[in-house]
Amino acid sequence: MVNETRNYLFLDDLHVGQTFTSPSHRLDAEQIKRFAKEFDPQPFHLDENAAAQSLFAGLAASGWHTAALTMRLLVNGGAPIAGGLIGAGGEIAWPKPTRPGDELHVVSEVMEIIPSRSKPDRGIVVLRSETRNHRGEVVQVLTSKLVVPRSPSTSVS
């Protein structure tokens, strides 16, 4: 039987300061408008003319669109955590808007590792993830607490 988790990292494999970089995703105006139409239908996400008159001074992706793309990039190789990216809380900020033409990638760093006292098969990892555009500008900062399993026992008795 093939071990399906061999490319993923368990709590015991992680260390503070460890970094991961995701693949990238290029965003265009159509994607921004499609997401906004369904999930965040505000004029500065839907219409270039309205966006030009807004605080953003141009079409901007919803922060929730940036967050959803960040999750996709993390899942697709940006944070190879065993058991999946199971959130237990976090904080999010959008220091700059995401624009059409931005090519996003995520750089994550392990900030803290907290083994569980009550559930020895897991722990919490605090991961700080910066979503950056192709100019290196940070468009989102996500600090998340992730539930991460410990490596399963390999001893056979």
C-alpha positions as CSV (number, residue, x, y, z in Angstrom):
1,M,0.0,0.0,0.0
2,V,1.3,3.5,-0.9
3,N,1.5,6.0,1.9
4,E,-0.6,8.9,0.6
5,T,0.8,11.3,3.1
6,R,4.5,10.8,2.3
7,N,4.7,14.2,0.5
8,Y,3.0,16.0,3.3
9,L,4.5,17.3,6.6
10,F,3.3,16.3,10.0
11,L,3.7,18.4,13.2
12,D,7.0,16.6,14.0
13,D,8.4,17.6,10.5
14,L,7.8,21.3,11.0
15,H,10.1,23.9,12.7
16,V,9.7,27.6,13.5
17,G,11.1,29.7,10.7
18,Q,10.4,27.1,8.0
19,T,9.0,28.7,4.8
20,F,6.9,27.5,1.9
21,T,6.2,29.2,-1.4
22,S,3.1,28.4,-3.5
23,P,2.6,28.2,-7.2
24,S,1.2,31.3,-8.8
25,H,-2.2,32.4,-10.2
26,R,-2.8,35.3,-12.6
27,L,-6.0,37.2,-12.0
28,D,-7.9,39.1,-14.7
29,A,-10.8,41.5,-14.7
30,E,-13.3,38.8,-15.7
31,Q,-12.4,36.6,-12.7
32,I,-12.7,39.6,-10.4
33,K,-16.1,40.5,-11.7
34,R,-17.4,36.9,-11.8
35,F,-16.4,36.4,-8.1
36,A,-17.8,39.7,-7.1
37,K,-21.1,39.2,-8.9
38,E,-21.7,36.0,-6.9
39,F,-20.1,36.8,-3.5
40,D,-19.3,40.6,-3.1
41,P,-21.4,42.6,-5.5
42,Q,-20.0,46.1,-4.7
43,P,-19.5,48.6,-7.6
44,F,-15.7,48.8,-7.2
45,H,-15.5,45.0,-7.8
46,L,-17.9,44.9,-10.7
47,D,-17.5,48.0,-12.9
48,E,-14.3,49.9,-14.0
49,N,-16.1,53.3,-14.2
50,A,-17.6,53.0,-10.7
51,A,-14.3,51.6,-9.4
52,A,-12.4,54.6,-10.8
53,Q,-14.5,56.9,-8.7
54,S,-14.1,54.8,-5.5
55,L,-11.4,54.8,-2.8
56,F,-9.6,52.1,-4.9
57,A,-9.3,54.4,-8.0
58,G,-9.7,51.3,-10.2
59,L,-11.1,47.8,-10.4
60,A,-10.1,45.8,-7.3
61,A,-10.7,42.2,-6.4
62,S,-12.8,41.5,-3.3
63,G,-10.6,40.7,-0.3
64,W,-12.6,37.5,0.0
65,H,-11.6,36.7,-3.6
66,T,-7.9,37.2,-2.6
67,A,-8.5,35.0,0.5
68,A,-10.1,32.3,-1.6
69,L,-7.2,32.3,-4.1
70,T,-4.8,32.2,-1.2
71,M,-6.5,29.1,0.1
72,R,-6.3,27.5,-3.3
73,L,-2.6,28.3,-3.6
74,L,-1.9,27.0,-0.2
75,V,-3.7,23.7,-0.9
76,N,-2.0,23.4,-4.3
77,G,1.4,23.2,-2.8
78,G,2.0,26.3,-0.7
79,A,1.6,24.6,2.6
80,P,2.1,20.8,2.4
81,I,0.5,19.9,5.7
82,A,-0.6,16.3,6.4
83,G,-4.4,15.9,6.9
84,G,-5.2,19.2,5.0
85,L,-5.4,22.8,6.1
86,I,-7.7,22.6,9.0
87,G,-8.2,26.0,10.5
88,A,-8.7,26.8,14.2
89,G,-8.8,30.5,13.9
90,G,-6.8,33.4,12.4
91,E,-6.5,37.0,11.4
92,I,-6.5,38.5,8.0
93,A,-5.5,41.9,6.6
94,W,-5.5,43.4,3.1
95,P,-2.8,46.1,3.0
96,K,-3.1,46.7,-0.8
97,P,-5.8,45.9,-3.3
98,T,-5.5,43.0,-5.7
99,R,-5.8,44.3,-9.3
100,P,-6.5,42.8,-12.7
101,G,-3.2,41.4,-14.1
102,D,-1.8,40.6,-10.7
103,E,0.0,37.3,-10.6
104,L,-0.4,36.1,-7.0
105,H,1.7,33.7,-5.0
106,V,1.9,32.9,-1.3
107,V,4.9,32.8,1.0
108,S,4.3,31.2,4.4
109,E,6.4,30.9,7.5
110,V,5.9,28.7,10.5
111,M,5.7,31.1,13.4
112,E,4.8,28.8,16.3
113,I,4.3,25.1,17.0
114,I,2.1,24.1,20.0
115,P,1.8,20.4,20.7
116,S,-1.6,19.5,22.2
117,R,-1.5,18.4,25.9
118,S,-5.0,16.8,25.8
119,K,-4.7,15.3,22.3
120,P,-1.2,13.9,21.8
121,D,-1.9,12.9,18.2
122,R,-1.9,16.6,17.0
123,G,-1.0,20.2,17.7
124,I,-1.5,23.7,16.5
125,V,0.8,25.4,14.0
126,V,0.7,29.2,13.6
127,L,1.4,30.0,10.0
128,R,1.8,33.5,8.6
129,S,1.1,33.7,4.9
130,E,1.7,36.7,2.8
131,T,-0.1,36.8,-0.6
132,R,2.1,38.8,-2.9
133,N,1.7,40.1,-6.4
134,H,4.2,39.9,-9.2
135,R,5.8,43.2,-8.1
136,G,6.4,41.7,-4.6
137,E,3.7,43.8,-3.0
138,V,1.8,42.2,-0.1
139,V,-1.9,42.2,-0.9
140,Q,-3.0,40.0,2.0
141,V,-1.5,38.8,5.3
142,L,-3.2,35.7,6.8
143,T,-2.0,34.5,10.2
144,S,-3.8,31.2,10.8
145,K,-3.9,28.6,13.5
146,L,-3.9,25.1,11.9
147,V,-4.6,21.8,13.4
148,V,-1.8,19.5,12.3
149,P,-1.5,15.8,13.1
150,R,1.6,14.2,14.5
151,S,3.3,11.6,12.4
152,P,1.7,8.1,12.8
153,S,3.6,5.5,14.6
154,T,5.8,3.5,12.3
155,S,6.6,0.7,14.8
156,V,4.9,-2.6,14.2
157,S,4.6,-5.0,17.2
